[in-house]
Amino acid sequence: MNSKPEKFRKAKLRTLLLLIAAAAILGILLSGCVPTTSSQITINLSEAIALSKSGNIQNVVVNTSSGSMTIKAAVAGAPLSITDTNGNTVQVKDGDLLTTNIDSLNIADLQTMGFVLPADYSTNAASSGSSVGNILIVIIPLLLFVGLIWFLMRAGRSAQNQALSFGRSKARLISGDRPLVTFADVAGAEEAKEDLREVVEFLRNRHKFQDIGATIPKGVLLVGPPGTGKTLLARAVAGEANAPFFSVSGSEFVEMFVGVGAARVRDLFDQAKRNSPAIIFIDEIDAVGRLRSGAIPGSHEEREQTLNQILVEMDGFDPNIGVVVLAATNRVDVLDPALLRPGRFDRRVTLDRPNTAERGAILGIHAKGKKLDESVDLATIAKETHGFSGADLANLVNEAAILAVRRNKSSIGMEELEESIDRVIAGPERKSLRVNPRDRETTAYHEAGHALVARMLANVDPVHKISIVARGTMGGYTRLLTEDRYFMTASQFKDTLAVLMAGHAAEKMMFGEVSTGPHSDIRQATEIARRMVTDYGMSEKLGLRTFGRQPTSSYLGLGPAEEKDYSEEIAKQIDEEVHSITESAHQVATKVLHENKPRLIHIAEKLLVTETLEGPELEAAFTEPLSEKGDQTLKKSTTQETSGSASKN
């Protein structure tokens, strides 16, 4: 749709073109009505006969209707002296026009009287030329004036219609005969699809529910993290139900003028009722459905009026028969309780991040239409993408396709998919980054420490890939093949903390000091240890209770702040317990690395050569016999460590 400034510019252009065209037509029509600038003399018929006999006539036009004759003089030399009808002597030059009155005489009569016709003569019975020109001079300006008045009235009606349409809904209507997405296009989320199948069945055959006395939920709220397919699932409901689908964003209701949002809500529901059975889908409903703040300073009156109108339309005195409201949000904690109660949003469908099997199905859908190499194993990719949403997986497959094109390949291989996972997790490879040898060696031992401790501890997921290639803000990374878990034990937490601390321990052991590299590992480990103490009751010293609670509501949805429900003495004990847990994990990591120091050096040296270890190469780095070169490096590092300790003493 064109914006209002564009519409006004086009209207002005049309007006200008209309005026130019009218002026051109007027000029053309009046060009034949303007009197000629040549001199015109009125003479008697006798003078005209004398001129004809002397051969001083170039052409003659006889107008029998008006009883006049026009003569164009042909004077070769000096001007001729003749007498006009007033008795005055006038000089006639070549090209002058002379007129005479012939009454009812015709050409034959003139010849009988002795008039000698020149070779160029004509008769003209139309006497209305000048009168037609005079009439056009009056009529054409009048027509232009009437046209201008009509155009201004039309523009006024258009502006009035725009003003009246300001309160109309901006919802986009997708007709029921154009299903774009069905449940077959939505992988995973089987429980969510099962809940929504009842909505589809109601829209298809609502009498089946009415006969038994059942009523379908008026509203279904789709809740989940970003990218989990809430909007896609709503479109699938519309496609399956074969019903009109009104799609609108919550932010489109709110305007700077109070009352416009409420008017748009009324218009939206009126349209849905006229097209029932129909679906209304409100995306990001938290933009308009947030908790009403009452008299709190900063409250938005327009948003609250819009919310009130939604509440009335969904469960007021006028029931919406045949209209189902779907809404999506990832901030259900900030929605108004009146919006969530039964009778409005009766059902809440939660969409979580997909598990391994669901990720495999989602990858299969996004791989349709793409040329995959025979070596591609989507099941392995699904295991490597723990925590990915449906949108992340779609982006992953697309990035792999782009990489295959960039490398001039005819199909997408496993290498491109693996590279895409790294790009999604850590960002693109920083090829232009120049890393000095010492930092590169530090990164190699840091990542080798993570991988070795993860390999040696029983409650940690398998190591899948080690890399010292800089990506995004990371100098290197170790990727584990994470399994889907719904519960974590204390042993799993402790081993995970040991893996996080292994990078710091490896740097300390090999170089006698640490760098800033482990800062994110330490922050993550501290957060896990604190949650073990305050949320999960895994502290033997503090016992089975939680510390700190989330408030029941947050001010304007700015995010909940923890309410402290313990004393300063308990806070000190919490800090001591967190410190004890992280220190214990660091000791475990240090012990494992000391016991397997030759293997640590071996893995780090291979990383310095290949930069990335995965698959068979990674397995060989953990299991192959150690070389003599590695033993020499071990002796060298042990000597450096001993000398460093001696210098400190």
KARADA-V965629 format. One line per field, one symbol per residue. phi: phi as a letter, one per 20 degrees, with the letter a starting at -180 (. if undefined). A space follows every 50 residues. Layout:
phi->???
This chain:
phi->.fffgffffffffffffffffffffffffefedeffeffccecfffffff fffemedebccddffemccdcdfcdedfgedcdefeneeceddfnfdcdb edldfdfffffffofefffdbbdceedegffffffffeffgfffffffff ffffffffffffffefeefefeedffecfeccffedemlffffffeffff ffffbffffffenecfgfccdecrffnenfffffffffffflcgcedbef ffeecfefofffffffffffffffdffbcdddelfffcdfgfemefgnfd fffffffgffffffbdfdfefnddddbcadcffdffgffefgodefcdde ddffefffffffffffefndedffffdffffffedfnfefffffffffff ffffffeleebedffffffffffffdoffefefedfgffffffffffffg fffffeefdcfffdbcbdefcledfaacdeefefcdccefffffffffff effffffffedmbcdegffffffffffffffgeeddmedffenebdcnce ffbdflmeofdfefcbefffgffffffffffffffffffffffffcfgff ffffffffeemccbmffffffedfffeffffffffffffffffffffff
